[in-house]
Amino acid sequence: MSQGITSVHVRNLDDNGANVSNGICHIAKILVVNTTGAAAFIQVFDMPIASVTIGTTRPMFVIPVAATSGFQFIDFNEPGLYFTNRCAMFSTTAAEGATGSDDGVFVQCFLN
């Protein structure tokens, strides 16, 4: 029997990052909207934000999102993408960069 899905919304994601989960999790879907005037890159890590040195620590993967009305929807299907520590995300102006995006990057994660 599968578990229910919970949703986590992150508003104005930037180089300060956000812990999307409190520990081990499966992410079923990720939705990203970028309303800023520049492309954004969502860096995703399998560790808490306190363990990441943005621009140095290599992300698990990166989600590119176009400027102004950029939209990305990723469905990882059942059972989802597995995180063994904690899911943390940052939004930057380069794929593995350290400069944070401006306000206007929103992320919705669906965890099971």
Secondary structure, 3 states (H helix, E strand, C coil): CCCCCEEEEECCCCCCCEECCCCCEEEEEEEEEECCCCCEEEEEEECCHHHCCCCCCCCCEEEEECCCCEEEEEECCCCCEEECCCEEEEEECCCCCCCECCCCEEEEEEEC
